[in-house]
Amino acid sequence: MVVMQMQNNIEETMRFGISVDEARKQLGIGRNLMLKLVTVPGFPAIRFKRKIIINGAKLQEWFDNNYGTYGKY
């Protein structure tokens, strides 16, 4: 049991990509706006066919750099 918990903790800490839903919850926005944001140049996301992965560490940095600016999202 302890080994399984340790294994789950290791997998969670190694994961640096987050989903669109996880990112939108962090930002407190809706799914449609999040899907528009991933198309913005410079946004830390990559698309694999229909799957979108967002760099969780870079998301905070992107937000800090763009905070206070108004975009046409």
SVG drawing of the C-alpha trace seen along z (x, -y; Angstrom):
<svg xmlns="http://www.w3.org/2000/svg" viewBox="-17 -46 26 48">
<polyline fill="none" stroke="black" stroke-width="0.4" points="0.0,0.0 2.8,-2.4 4.7,-1.5 1.6,-2.3 1.2,-5.7 4.9,-6.5 4.6,-5.5 1.5,-7.7 3.3,-10.7 6.3,-10.2 4.1,-10.1 2.3,-13.3 5.5,-15.2 7.0,-14.1 4.0,-15.3 4.5,-18.8 1.8,-18.9 -1.8,-19.7 -5.0,-19.4 -7.2,-22.2 -9.7,-21.6 -7.0,-21.7 -5.6,-24.9 -9.0,-26.6 -9.7,-25.8 -6.3,-27.3 -7.2,-30.5 -10.8,-30.5 -12.1,-30.8 -14.5,-28.8 -13.5,-26.0 -14.4,-28.0 -12.1,-30.9 -9.3,-28.4 -9.6,-26.9 -9.2,-30.3 -6.2,-31.1 -4.3,-28.0 -4.3,-29.5 -2.6,-32.8 1.0,-33.0 3.4,-32.5 0.9,-30.6 2.6,-27.6 0.6,-24.8 1.2,-22.1 -1.4,-20.2 -1.1,-16.5 -3.9,-15.9 -7.0,-16.6 -5.1,-16.5 -3.9,-19.8 -1.1,-19.8 -0.3,-22.9 3.0,-23.5 1.8,-24.0 5.0,-25.7 5.0,-28.1 1.3,-28.9 2.0,-30.9 4.9,-32.7 2.7,-33.5 -0.1,-34.8 2.4,-37.0 3.8,-38.5 0.4,-39.2 -1.4,-40.3 -3.2,-43.7 -3.1,-43.6 -6.3,-43.4 -6.5,-40.8 -9.1,-40.0 -9.7,-36.5"/>
</svg>
